[in-house]
Amino acid sequence: MEDKLKTVKSILKKYDQEHLLNFYGELTDSQKTFLLNQILNIDFKEILQLYEESKVEIYRSTEEIEPLKYVDKQALPSYKAKQYCNTGIKAIKSGNIGVITLAGGQGSRLGFNGPKGSFTLDTSPKKSLFEIVCDYIRLASLKYNVSIPWYIMTSTNNYFDTIDFFEHNNYFGYDRNNITFFTQDNLPIIDVNGKLVLSEIYKINVASNGNGNLFSSLKKANLIKSMEQRNIQWLFVGGVDNVLLDPLDPIFIGYTIESKCEIGSKTLFKSNPSDVSWIFARRDNKPAIVDCENFTEELSRITDEKGNYLYRETNMLAHLFSLNSIKKMSTIKLSYHRAFRKNAFVNYEGMKQIPEGPNVYKFEQFVFNAFSYFDNIALLRVNKEEEFAPIKDFNGPYNPEIATLKYEKYVLNKYK
């Protein structure tokens, strides 16, 4: 252990992170081993470079972007909707569709410890977010007489808790062999002074590095090869918290397939032109989701000759990727975005402290950053009322009460 400690001290001195060993003398042997191994597995050069690069504010001009074409699902002629639906159903029946659920979040903002997917809605009977997603998949599997593989990406923090939750609930009646769990990677959290922080006196605080880590995580878990063996050609990617999100919407699947695009996404119309929500647009002649913070409100008011708004399509985390596109992205390292967060830390006295406001930076990759590696994307605008009811917290517009009411109205009534 002494040789390992010597190596660690050299690394920490090089990157000015020697404070991480402030409490080393108070640790048990097992805690010392844990901390030393954690330090040896951190790429300090990478995280500190991300920190320095994130200080540079990038201004984007509206002249850099162009509109992306989209189709309004509600405005589709009945014959066209039927055509897309039939194409989608054919793909599902052929066993060519898989589902990926992004479930790395914890339920802390909802007032409980555990995976966010285990949060329960007060429906009758009560259902967890995981069960709601499973219902969509299980019922489609029965309807189309096909086995639909379900891949669930967790964080390292909630991986075992998620599996335990599924086992305790007998996998919600779905075939265990069709459910696969895998984890995303972590990156250290860093404070405003460029210092890594401790979550315990023997443990460096890390956080999942965003849903954009999906592609490399699939490759690392050797799941892309198993998808090929199962003849999966398309994978729906969505979050666990939108209770109205049907991962096997045949119209969306069929529309994306017929568009000849490698990727597709459902969008929501941005009703408030001053809203700073990121929007779909073409940048550098590639599809992208762009930050509107530096854009003028006038951009949201631009229309085409028919009066259709050109820059009002926003992201709802509902994407379709061809397996070929996932294979391509698994070899590409996406850029990172910096987020300023409030996070407990161990202070200089070795006591855990909860700050009053944001105090640390975390770095995340986003799935939508993959869009710019393709020439086009199939965008399908959907009805926000009928397809978007995520659960974020108790106090905002996306709370459990509203989600439950919408779920009962638009989903449970269909099951009766």
Number of C-alpha atoms within 10 A of each C-alpha: 10 7 8 13 17 10 13 20 17 13 16 17 11 12 12 14 16 16 15 21 21 13 15 16 9 13 14 11 11 9 15 21 15 14 22 21 14 14 18 15 9 14 11 20 11 10 19 17 11 17 21 10 12 16 9 8 7 8 10 14 10 13 8 11 19 17 19 21 16 17 15 15 19 12 11 12 10 9 9 14 19 15 16 21 19 17 20 25 19 16 19 26 17 15 20 23 29 27 21 23 21 23 27 25 21 20 16 12 14 16 11 12 13 17 24 25 26 22 22 16 20 14 14 8 6 10 17 19 21 25 24 25 24 19 17 18 22 20 13 21 19 11 10 15 13 16 22 25 24 25 21 22 27 27 24 16 18 21 19 14 15 24 15 13 16 18 12 10 11 12 17 18 12 19 14 14 9 12 17 14 17 18 23 25 17 20 19 22 24 23 18 12 9 17 19 24 24 23 19 17 24 24 18 21 19 18 16 23 23 23 24 21 23 25 23 21 19 21 16 14 14 12 15 21 13 11 19 13 9 14 15 21 17 26 26 25 23 22 24 26 27 23 28 23 24 20 26 21 16 22 21 30 29 22 25 27 21 14 14 12 19 21 27 25 26 24 26 21 17 20 10 12 15 16 13 16 18 18 23 28 23 22 18 11 15 17 25 24 20 19 14 19 14 12 17 14 15 9 16 22 16 15 14 9 7 6 9 11 17 19 24 25 27 20 19 20 19 18 25 29 23 21 22 15 21 21 17 13 21 19 11 12 13 19 13 18 15 15 12 15 14 13 19 19 22 19 15 11 10 14 12 15 14 13 12 9 10 14 17 22 22 24 23 21 20 16 18 19 16 23 22 17 14 15 13 21 26 24 26 21 20 20 14 14 11 14 20 21 24 21 25 18 15 14 10 9 14 17 16 24 15 14 23 20 16 19 23 16 12 15 19 13 9 8 8 5
